[in-house]
Amino acid sequence: MLSSEIASTLGGRFVIMNIYPYSFSEYLIANNMTKNYLDVISTKDRADVQNQYNKYVTYGAFPELVEIRNKRAFLSSIYQTVYLGDIITRNKITNNFAIRLILKKIAESVTKPLSYNRLTNILKSSGMSIGKQTVINYVSYMTDSYLLFTLQNYAAKLVEKETSPKYYFMDTGLLGLMLLDC
């Protein structure tokens, strides 16, 4: 259940606990590297930490991935479950291509502000007739399903804060599925 569904279903008798993928230090501990990675001095230790960091960025930090050999296939199944189950099926979306295109554009523009108008224009340039409100809804579905999260520029004006946030994938492994060179 999404948090919004829990609130309406249980009617005040719940506590929401968001559990996120591992931080890098948690990832190192899960991979039996108990040294403090900030105090690494030897060349071998630095190489080990760099190797773990490359895996962390490439495959992400879902706790289940520590024990799984075929990490890319597992990430792909998570993406398909979240993408197909939580976003498309749950929200009864019929335009799958629009969702895929929005996700790819967000992946390409990760860490850069991206407006709803820009996303709408990209979809229209690919030949789709889609309104800005639909794009706003689609992006909202992605954040509700914990595929994405946003950060706003708190120094910007109100309109810019609300319409041009920076989008990030909840896990770098999911971002890596969308990009050729992550």
C-alpha positions as CSV (number, residue, x, y, z in Angstrom):
1,M,0.0,0.0,0.0
2,L,1.1,3.5,-0.6
3,S,1.2,5.8,2.4
4,S,-1.8,7.7,1.1
5,E,-3.8,4.5,1.0
6,I,-2.7,3.5,4.5
7,A,-4.0,6.8,5.8
8,S,-7.4,6.4,4.3
9,T,-7.7,2.6,5.0
10,L,-6.6,2.5,8.6
11,G,-8.1,5.8,9.7
12,G,-5.4,7.1,12.1
13,R,-4.3,3.8,13.6
14,F,-0.9,3.6,12.0
15,V,2.7,4.9,12.0
16,I,4.4,5.4,8.7
17,M,8.1,4.3,8.6
18,N,9.9,5.0,5.4
19,I,12.8,2.6,4.8
20,Y,15.3,3.7,2.2
21,P,18.2,1.9,0.4
22,Y,21.5,1.7,2.3
23,S,23.7,4.7,2.7
24,F,27.2,4.1,1.6
25,S,28.5,3.4,5.1
26,E,25.6,1.0,5.7
27,Y,26.4,-0.6,2.4
28,L,30.0,-1.2,3.4
29,I,29.0,-2.8,6.7
30,A,26.5,-5.1,4.8
31,N,29.4,-6.1,2.6
32,N,31.6,-7.0,5.6
33,M,33.8,-3.9,5.4
34,T,33.8,-2.6,9.0
35,K,36.7,-0.1,8.7
36,N,35.7,3.5,8.7
37,Y,36.0,4.4,5.0
38,L,36.9,8.0,5.9
39,D,40.1,6.8,7.7
40,V,41.3,4.4,4.9
41,I,45.0,5.0,4.4
42,S,46.5,2.0,2.7
43,T,46.4,1.6,-1.1
44,K,44.7,-1.8,-0.9
45,D,42.0,-0.5,1.4
46,R,41.4,2.5,-0.8
47,A,41.1,0.2,-3.8
48,D,38.6,-2.0,-1.9
49,V,36.5,1.0,-0.9
50,Q,36.6,2.3,-4.5
51,N,35.5,-1.0,-5.8
52,Q,32.6,-1.1,-3.4
53,Y,31.7,2.5,-4.3
54,N,31.6,1.7,-8.0
55,K,29.2,-1.2,-7.2
56,Y,27.1,1.0,-4.9
57,V,26.7,3.6,-7.7
58,T,26.1,1.1,-10.5
59,Y,23.8,-1.3,-8.8
60,G,22.3,0.8,-6.0
61,A,21.9,-0.1,-2.4
62,F,18.7,-2.2,-1.9
63,P,19.5,-4.5,1.1
64,E,18.5,-7.6,-0.9
65,L,21.2,-6.9,-3.5
66,V,24.0,-7.8,-1.1
67,E,23.3,-11.5,-1.5
68,I,22.2,-11.6,-5.1
69,R,24.6,-12.4,-7.9
70,N,22.6,-11.2,-10.9
71,K,22.0,-7.6,-9.6
72,R,20.9,-6.1,-12.9
73,A,18.1,-8.6,-13.4
74,F,17.0,-8.0,-9.8
75,L,17.0,-4.2,-10.3
76,S,15.0,-4.7,-13.5
77,S,12.4,-6.7,-11.7
78,I,12.1,-4.0,-9.0
79,Y,11.7,-1.4,-11.8
80,Q,9.1,-3.5,-13.6
81,T,7.2,-4.0,-10.3
82,V,7.2,-0.4,-9.3
83,Y,6.7,0.9,-12.9
84,L,4.0,-1.6,-14.0
85,G,2.4,-2.3,-10.6
86,D,2.5,0.9,-8.6
87,I,2.4,3.5,-11.4
88,I,0.6,2.2,-14.5
89,T,-1.8,-0.4,-13.1
90,R,-2.7,1.3,-9.9
91,N,-3.4,4.6,-11.6
92,K,-5.0,3.0,-14.7
93,I,-2.6,4.7,-17.1
94,T,-3.1,3.8,-20.8
95,N,-0.2,5.8,-22.2
96,N,2.7,3.7,-21.2
97,F,5.0,5.4,-23.7
98,A,4.5,8.8,-22.0
99,I,5.5,7.4,-18.7
100,R,8.7,5.8,-20.2
101,L,9.6,9.0,-22.0
102,I,9.2,11.1,-18.8
103,L,11.3,8.7,-16.8
104,K,14.1,8.7,-19.4
105,K,14.1,12.5,-19.6
106,I,14.2,12.7,-15.8
107,A,17.1,10.3,-15.8
108,E,19.0,12.3,-18.4
109,S,18.4,15.5,-16.5
110,V,19.0,14.1,-13.0
111,T,20.2,16.9,-10.6
112,K,19.0,19.6,-13.0
113,P,15.8,21.5,-12.6
114,L,13.2,20.2,-15.0
115,S,9.8,22.0,-15.4
116,Y,6.5,20.4,-16.2
117,N,6.3,22.7,-19.2
118,R,9.6,21.2,-20.5
119,L,8.4,17.6,-20.0
120,T,5.1,18.4,-21.7
121,N,6.9,20.0,-24.7
122,I,9.2,16.9,-25.0
123,L,6.1,14.7,-25.1
124,K,4.4,16.9,-27.7
125,S,7.6,17.0,-29.8
126,S,7.5,13.1,-29.9
127,G,4.0,13.3,-31.4
128,M,1.8,12.8,-28.3
129,S,-1.1,15.0,-27.4
130,I,-0.8,15.3,-23.7
131,G,-1.6,18.1,-21.3
132,K,0.6,19.6,-18.6
133,Q,-1.8,18.5,-15.8
134,T,-1.4,14.9,-17.0
135,V,2.4,15.2,-16.9
136,I,2.1,16.6,-13.3
137,N,-0.1,13.7,-12.4
138,Y,2.3,11.2,-13.9
139,V,5.3,12.7,-12.0
140,S,3.3,12.7,-8.9
141,Y,2.5,9.0,-9.3
142,M,6.3,8.3,-9.7
143,T,7.0,10.1,-6.4
144,D,4.1,8.5,-4.6
145,S,5.5,5.0,-5.6
146,Y,9.0,6.0,-4.2
147,L,10.6,5.7,-7.6
148,L,11.6,9.4,-7.6
149,F,11.9,12.1,-5.0
150,T,12.3,15.8,-5.5
151,L,14.3,18.6,-4.1
152,Q,13.3,22.2,-4.4
153,N,15.4,25.3,-4.6
154,Y,14.4,27.0,-1.4
155,A,16.0,30.3,-2.5
156,A,13.9,30.5,-5.6
157,K,10.5,32.2,-6.0
158,L,7.4,30.2,-5.1
159,V,6.4,29.4,-8.7
160,E,9.9,28.1,-9.6
161,K,10.0,26.0,-6.4
162,E,6.8,24.3,-7.3
163,T,7.2,24.0,-11.1
164,S,11.0,23.3,-11.5
165,P,12.3,20.9,-8.9
166,K,15.3,18.6,-9.3
167,Y,14.3,15.0,-9.6
168,Y,16.4,12.1,-8.1
169,F,15.9,8.4,-8.3
170,M,15.4,6.7,-5.0
171,D,18.2,4.3,-5.8
172,T,21.2,4.8,-8.1
173,G,20.7,1.3,-9.4
174,L,17.3,2.3,-10.8
175,L,18.9,5.3,-12.4
176,G,21.6,3.1,-14.0
177,L,18.9,1.1,-15.7
178,M,17.8,4.2,-17.6
179,L,21.3,5.5,-18.6
180,L,24.0,4.1,-20.9
181,D,26.8,5.8,-18.9
182,C,25.8,6.4,-15.3
